[in-house]
Amino acid sequence: MTGTRNEALTAWMREHGVKVEELVKLVNKTLHDLTGRYGTIHDRHVYKLLSGEVRWPNTALRIALQAVTGRTPLELGFVPRGTKTPGLSLSSLEDDPLFRRTFLAAATAAGASLTAPSANQRRLGSTDVDRLNAKLAALVSMDNRYGGTRQLQQHAAALAEESADLPNQHIASSRIRSECYSVAAAFTASAMWAAIDGRRLDEAEPYLNRAVTLAGLANNHAILYRVWGHAGIMYRHLGRHADAVAAGEAARSTPITRADPLYASLALARLATFHADMADERGAVRAIKLAQSAYERADRSKHRPPWMAFYDQAELDSLATFAYLRLGRCEDAERHAHRCLGKLRPDLERNRSLTYANLALAQLGQREVETAVASARKIPADMARHGRVHVLLNDFTRRLTSIAPTSSDTTAWLEHRREAA
């Protein structure tokens, strides 16, 4: 006989990411904790509860379900025998001799109440993960706009610890636990990236091992891809060029790049810059072409994590600009820089400043002093002080004073730098 479907129990399982098989295991383990004997509940029992065929399970099962979920039988949608609607109060349940006897025995053995989780412990659900992901999206948006400030780095690190601690402090299904570790790894990678972007490289490296560990616990290939991508950039700035290539290859070899060409494109574009650092012109140019080909195959409308939202044709051209500059091919670098600026989203202020700095360097490499200074002066003063942008502008200033030490444009630029400092 089929009754009215139990929507309350169904909703609890969906909210907390608990499947039928997992609920069976949790209930049977709880029965073992209560009685000393492992429970004999099977999948079919749970399906009968969900379908409404069983509206009021036996006392032992009610107790076990209450212990697992932290909700009373009535809150789980069960209807006492002899009633058409859930009208029985919790106090009348507690008058049940078996309920009272079993509850007291369990409380003595386990040292804790089973009527509900303690004030400090609860069952984690999808809403908890959604809350963390919303914070991650906001953090990524802040990074895209303002770059890797120290405040952003510290905020990301704190959120990483909060996310990783949740499964240890509360009860979670395997799926929810994995998702908590995934978000924790993403926050750690964001902290690492903020340190790299701000050129605090000594602070960036310690985040690497933690991010790899958390991504492994989550078994999340997309996060591992992100971590290795950031590691490559970190090694590049540390001058460890072979390590940068190795990290770039590790990112490229993760399964996500085979499933989605956009990830492959970004990995290849970054590899181009690493090859260029090693004066491997052939490898760099080949990687740029492969990155473009992969980008054109990708479905840009596909849903992806917020930390992939920055990557588009403009970013690909920006990375190509970096690569061609390192190879000394300034005309190619200038061409890609102009393409980047023509397509760059207005909210990516940090990336715009980086591109203008690279454009100025490319133009200076062609001895176009006046044009180069004009490009460099388009960078806002607050961005000119920012980590990577600041380093590029220092490089630009050194080259400018070497190429055209007596030029009026050089004098004007040096005055501009002093005023902006």
Secondary structure, 3 states (H helix, E strand, C coil): CCCCCCHHHHHHHHHCCCCHHHHHHHHHHHHHHHHCCCCCCCHHHHHHHHHCCCCCCCHHHHHHHHHHHCCCCCCCCCCCCCCCCCCCCHHHHHCCHHHHHHHHHHHHHHCCCCCCCCCCCCECCHHHHHHHHHHHHHHHHHHHHHCCCHHHHHHHHHHHHHHHHHHHHCECCHHHHHHHHHHHHHHHHHHHHHHHHCCCHHHHHHHHHHHHHHHHHHCCHHHHHHHHHHHHHHHHHHCCHHHHHHHHHHHHCCCHHHHCHHHHHHHHHHHHHHHHHCCCHHHHHHHHHHHHHHHHHCCCCCCCCHHHCCCCHHHHHHHHHHHHHHHCCHHHHHHHHHHHHHHCCCCCHHHHHHHHHHHHHHHHHCCCHHHHHHHHCCCCHHHHCCHHHHHHHHHHHHHHHHHCCCCHHHHHHHHHHHHHC
